[in-house]
Amino acid sequence: MGVNELSTRLWHDRELLDLLIFKLEEEQMLLTAGKTKWLQYATREVQSVLQRLREAGLVRAVEVSRVAQEWGTGEEASLSELAAAAPEGPWGEILRSHREAMSSSTAHIRQLRDVNEQFLRAAARSTQETVAALQPGAGVYDSHGSTGPAAGSHLFDTRMNTVVTRHSELGGRDTQLQRTQEVNMQQQGALEARRSGNEDIDLGTAILELQLQQTSYQAALAVTTKVLPPTLMDLLR
């Protein structure tokens, strides 16, 4: 009975890992498309899946302990150890199959985590630099030696184009983010249209928008770096 329950729990864990992969790929698409407005929602969805994984891990640990006691192994046995201790029959192969599938999923999750983390760190750094440059006192002097609205607008455009350029450079370094270059060209066009239509841009509003972006990046980064629960990795060791 115990091993049947454990196998059922492992199937459930595999489904959650697939869902986490989907959510991380969704987050990556938002990042490469520059859709930071929706990043906070993607972060919440990743958090929700991680919470479900943690809860599932508690239930799974109970089932692992029961099977381990029944088969004479340590209560915190890994799937490899349980498979090795399995009695004659199909269970050893079934557990090895679960481990192989879950290890493949966690490897995919690790890859997505690393790419998303790289992108988030670069975006957060560029946004922070842009906010710092837009703060009062960081203006650009015009031909009359003053920092008027036009100079502020010029500074905003310059710094935002720097963000776009850095995102483009990042996309060029990693083939998974090459789509960013095309998106960045669209962003540059949008920025140019904004500059042409509104030279007297409100720098206070621009700074606030960038700070909100920075918060979204930092929140997503905090979640992304913890997408592989230690208890799960112990099970797959």
Summary of the structure (lengths in Angstrom):
residues: 237
radius of gyration: 24.5
end to end distance: 24.6
largest distance: 88.7
contacts: 725
relative contact order: 0.14
helix: 82%
strand: 0%
